[in-house]
Amino acid sequence: MLFSSNLFLWAFLPLTVVSAVFLKPRYSNILLFAASLLFYAWGEPFYVLLMIFSICANWLFGLLIDRADRFKKLLLAADIAMNLSLLGYFKYYTFFADTVNGIFGSEIFAARDIALPIGISFFTFQTMSYIIDLYRGNCSVQKNVLRLGLYVSFFPQLIAGPIVRYTDVAQQIDHRTLSAEKFASGFRRFLYGLGKKVIISNTMAQLADIVFATEFAQLTFASAWLGAVCYTLQIYYDFSGYSDMAIGLGRIFGFEFLENFRYPYLSKTIQEFWQRWHISLGTWFREYVYIPLGGNRRGSVRTYINLVTVFFLTGMWHGASWTFVVWGLYHGFFQIAERLGLKKFLSEHSVLSHIYCTLVVIFGWVIFRSNTLYDSVRYILRMVCPWRYGLENMFSLCTELGSRDILILICAAAGCGLVQLVSAGKPALAERWKFSFAELFFLAAVCLYCIILLAAGSYNPFIYFRF
């Protein structure tokens, strides 16, 4: 079930909110857990059983680790092995089998058509964070399986994040309040996210898909750049829009989730980019991989090895393909380059640093979006060799787009941080805008336009569902 679907907006969400308001607090967790299972089962009727198994197994491991005196580390290793085995089989078996079979030229591993459970990377990482924090003594064991189930399956952030650590919401599961103020604030945040997704991301997705589906013989310098820029905007508004909706919905039900995006396209370095982009994933890898490996405490060489490891895993987390692996290592390379001196140079050239970071990110998204590494190389060549692949008239290209597409493209580019930078310099104006009549009118217009687009059955994918 999609947040940006009529079923969710007109049936599931209103019924869940009304039920939560009128139920006594002690029954609220049961309601939200049941609603979350229904939400997931609507699209994954079989794999909801897999998620229930994961919840129950990690709950039992949590109880055992809490009571164990001697074998805590062994239990922790067993739990992590179980979680990674589930994730590995469903997400990486086909990739592993195809790679090995291709290397040896024979079918060593049998080919299997394994459907990827939606959101398995997100809820697997959440269950592991609970167990690891419990082992470290950073949280108390959750003895109620339904409450742990709610943490893992809570529908606002179940299938596309943000990745929520148990320590951040443990108290909220047991003690939270619903209020008109939280509802208004959450609904406001939800509408901004819905607009990002339905109006901007979906439009950018249509343009990007057309360009990336173009035969390379017809792909020119200008159209290649158009496709790359549109996909850069699409993935940001798709994922940040979903995160906005998740944070807003959580607030409606009394939960406060941490921010997942802080205008990453304003970054001046790739290090800064990863402090602003998908913050919950970066935090997870820092806390549970980078620091346990030694972080930057064991010398430069070990730091670089740790960074390569983290970004290799970051690429793999996004998908079972060599394009994702190379995309992760690509970002890891620039992280190391900045530590070797590039960051110091960039700090002395503000404009150049913005250009550098923007170009690195855009070329990275081309690798991320391409079907194969060969395709990504061919695409990038058309972006960097205008003398070979044609300087087609940009004006004629823009006229083919249509005025609506151009307007949304301009708004999308401005909304990545430019508007926010201007408003940050005028805090009084930004404060007056919040919950003003003008903002209410704006959000009403956004909501109405989204409803019209959804009713018309417009193109409505979510990129991060496949992760």
N, C-alpha and C positions, 0 to 999 in steps of 0.2 A: 504494500500500500504506500503510495507516495503522499508526502505532505501537500504537494501541488496537484491534488486530484480532487474531483468533486465529491467522491465517496468520503474522503478524509475530512474535507472542509465542511460538508453539509450533514454528515451523519456521525462518523466516528468521533470527531473532536467535540462537537456540541454535547453529545450524549455522555461522553467521558467527563467533561468539565462539570456538567449539571449534576451527575452522579457523585462526583468528588465533593461538590459543595454541600450536598444534602446528607451525605453519609457521615457517621461519626468518625473521628480521627483514627480510631483503632482499626476501622474497616477500610480506610483509604488505601493502605498498602496492598491489601488483598485485591481491591478493585483495580488499582493501577497495574499490578502484576498480571491479573487476568486480561486486562485490556491490552497490555504489551504482548502477551502471548497471541492474542487474537490478531493484533496488528501484524505480527511477524508471520503467523500461520496463513494470513490472507494471501500472501505471495509465496510462502514456503510451507505448504501443508505437511510435507514430510520432514523437512529439516528443522522444524520447530522441535521435533523430538531430539535432534542432535543438540540443540541449545539447552533443552531441559536436562539432558544427560550431563552436559558440561557443568551446568549449575549444581546439580546434585553431587557429581564427582568432586568438584572443587569445594563444596560445602563439607563433604566428608573428610577430604584431605585437611581442610582448615581445622576441623575438630581434632583430628589425629595430631596435627602439628602442635596445637595448643596444649594437648595433654601429654605429649611425648617429652621425655627427659633426655633420652640418649640419641634417638635416631631422627632428630628434626631435619638434619641436612639431607639424609637419605629420602625422607618423605618429601622434602621440597624438590629434590631432583626427580623423584618419581612423578610428582604433580606436573612439573614443567615438561617432562618427557611426554606425558599423556597429552597435555595441551598442544605441544608442538607437533606431536604425531597426528592429531586430528587436523590441525592446520596444514601440515605437510601433505597428508594424503589427499585431502579435498582440493587444496590449492596448487600443490606443486608436483604431484605424482606424474601427471601428463607431461609437464615440462621436463622433469628429470628423465622420464622414460624416453621421450623423443630425443633428448640430448645424448644420452648414453647409446641408444640404438643408432643414432646418426654417426657417432664416433666410430662404433665398431662395425657399422654396415650390416647389422642383422638385428632381428627382434629379440634382444636379450630380455627386455621387460615387455610384457603384454600390453598392447594399446587398450586403453579404457576410456570410455566417454563419461567423465565424472563432472556432474553439474556443480558449480561453485555455490555453496550456501551464501546468501546475501549477508554481508556484514560480519562474516566469520573472523576476519582480521581484527575488527573492533572489539567484539565481545570476548575473543580469546585473550587479547592483550589486557582487557579489564580483569578477567578472572585471574590471570597471572599476577597482575599488580596487587590484587587482594592477598594472594597467597604469599608473595614475596614480602610485602609489608607486614603481614602477620608473623612471618618467620623472623623478620628484623626487629619485631617488637614495636612497630610504629602504629599498630592499631590493635583493637581487641577482636577476638573471634566473634563471628556472627553465628549464634546458635540457632537462629530462626531461618530455615531454608527459604521461606517465602520472602523474607527481607533481603537475603542475599540474591535471590532470584530477581527481585525488583531492581536491585543495583545493576545486575548484568543485563537485564532485558528491557529496562525502561524505554518506552518507545520513542521519545523525542531524540535520543542520541544512540539508539540501538544499531542502526544499519549504516550510518555514515558519520558517527562521532558528534561532538568531540569525544576523545578517549578520556573517560572520567576515572580518576583514582578513587579507590574506596575511602581513603583517609579524608578526601575532600567532601564526601557526602554522607559519611557514616552517621553523624549527628542529625543530618537533615532527614534521613530515612526514619529515624525514631522520633524526632522532634522538629516539626515544621508547621507553619501556619499559612493559611490561605487568606488573602485580603483583596479588597477592591483595588488598592494601590498596586499590589503585585500583579493582579490580573491586567490592569491597564498598561503597566510597564511591559509586561510580557507580551501582550497582544500587539502593542506598538512595535516591539522588536520583531515579532513574527511577521507582521505586515511588510516591514522593510526587507526581511529575508525573502518573503514570497515574491515581492517585486523584483529583487535581484535575480531570482531564479526564473520566473515566468517571463518577465519582460526583457531583461538584458541577456541572461545566460542562454536562454533558448534561441534568441535571435542570433547571438554570436555563434551558437552551435550550428545553426543552419548554414551560415556563411562559411564557417570553418569546414564543415563536412563537404560542402560543394567543392571547395578548393582542394582539400586533401584527397578527394575522389577523382580529381582531374588527372587525365593521362599526363605523364611527365613530358611527353612530346609537345603538349599544349600549355604546360605550366611556365609562366614567364616570371621575370624578376618581381614585377609589381604585384601580380596575383599571389605569388608565393609569400611575400611579405604580408599581404592582406590576410591570408589564411593563418599565418603564424600569429599575427597580432590578435585576430579574432579568437583563436584558440587560447591565447594567453589570457584574454579577458573572460572567455567562457569558463575556463577552469576555476578562475578566481571567484567569479560571481556564482558559479554553481556550488562550490564548496563553502565559501563564506556565507552565501545565502542559506544553505542548509544549516550551517552552524548557528546563524542568527535565528532561524526558526526553532532549532533545538533549544537554544538558550532561552528564547522567549516562551516556548511551551513549558520548559522546566520551571520557569518563574511563575507561570500561571498555576502550576501545581505545588508551588512552595519551595522548589529547588533552585539553588543558585549554582550554575556551572561557570567555570573559568572561561575567559575569552580564548578563542582559537585562532583569530587573525587580528593583526594590528597593521593594516595597510602595508603589506609586504612589498608592493611595487614602489614604495618610497625609499627603499633600502639603498645604501651606498656601497655595501659589500655583500658577498654571499653569506658571510657569518651573520650579518644583521638580517638578511633575508630569512634565514632559518630561525631567527629569534622572533620573527613576525609571522611566518607562514606555518600553518598547521602546528600551532604551539603545543598542543596536547601530545602529538606524536613525537616531536622533538624532545619534549620533557620526558616522555616514557623511555626513549632510547638513552637519554642522558642519565637518568636515574637507575635504569636496570641493565644497561649494557656498557656505556662509556665509562662511568665512574667505577663500576666493579672491575673493569679491565685495567684500571689504573688511571684513567683520565689523562691529565697532563702532569701527573706527579712523578713520572718515571723517566723523564728525559724526552728530548725532542723526537727521537726515532720512534720510541714507544707511543708517543702522542699521535704521530702520523699514522702508525699502524692501527691504533684505536679508531682514529677518524675514518680511515678507509674501511674498517670493519663495520662501523656504524652506518656509513652511507651505502655500503654494499647491502646491508640488511634493510636499510630504508628503501632502496630500489626494489629489493625482493618483496618487501611488504606490500608494495603497490601492485605487484602483479608478477605472474610466472612467465616472464619473457625476457630475452636478452636486451630488449630496448629499455626496460625498467632497470635492469642491472647496470647498464652503461650510463643511464641517466643518473642513478645514484652515485656511481663512481665519478662521473663528470662533476657533480657538485662537490664530492669529496676532494677532487683535484684542486678546485678553486679555493676550498677551505685551507688546504695545505699551502697553496701558493700565497695566500694572504698572510699566513703565519710566517712565511719565509721572507717577507718584506714588501709584498705587493700592497698590503693594507696600509703600511706607513706612507707609501707613495700616494695612494688614493686619498689619504687623509689631508694631503696638501693640495688636492685638486678636486674641489667639491662637485663641479659640473661634470668633469670627466668621470668621477666615481659613480654618479647616477647613470651616465651613459653606459659605462662598463657593466654595472650590475644588471641593468635592463636588458642589454644584449645577451649577456650570459644566460639570464633566465629565459628569454624568448627562444634562443637556440636550444636550450635544454628542453623546453616544452615541445619543440619539433621532434626531438628524439623520443620523448615521452609519448607523443601522439602517433608516431609512425608505426606501421604494421611490422616493419623489419628494420634492422640496422642499415641495410643497403638502401632502403627507401629514405631513411632519414638523411643519409649522406647525399643522395641525389637531390633531395628537397633543399638542403642547406646550400648546396652548390648553386642552386638557382637564386638563392638569397644573396650570395656574396659575389656572383659573377654576372653582373648586369650586361657587360659587353658581349657575353656569350649567349645569354638566354633572353635577351631582348628588353629594351626599355620601353615597354608599352605605355601608351598615353594614360597617365593617372586620372585625368579628367574623364575620359571615356569609360574607364573602369568604375569610377564613382557614379556616373550616370546609370550604369547597369545595375547598381545596387538598389537604387530607389531612395527617396527622401527619408522614409521611415528608418531604413537600415542605417543610413548615414547619421541621422539624428541620434539613434540609440548608440551607435559606435562612439560618437562624440561624448555623449552622456556617460558611457561606460568608462572611457578613458579619464574623464574628469572625476568620476566617482571613486577611482582607485586611490585617492588621497589628496588630489589637488583641492577639491571642495573642502575637505576636512582641514587642510592646512590653512586655508583662508578663514574658516570658521574658528579655528583654534586661536587665531590672532585677534578675534573679536568674541571673547567668551560671553559677554553680556548679550550679544545678538543670538548666539547659539542657545543660550539659556531661555531667551524669550521665544525662540522657535519651538522649543520642546513643549508639547501639549497645548500649543497655541491654536487659535482657530485656523490659521493658515496651514499648520501642520496637519490638523485633523482633516481639513479639506483635501490636502495633498494625499494623505494616506487613504482617504475614501476613494479618491480618483484612482490611485494605484490598485486598491482592492477591486474596484469595479472593472478596471481594464484587465486585471488578471482573470477575473471571473469570465469575462467575454472571451478571452483567449482560450481558457480551459474548456469553456462550453463549445467553442469551435473545434475542439480536438487538436489544438496546435501541438507541434513537436515538443516533447516534454521528457527528455532523458535526465538521469542523474549520474554524473561521471563516477562518483565515489561508491556507488552501490556495488560495483564489481570488485571492490577491494575488501 
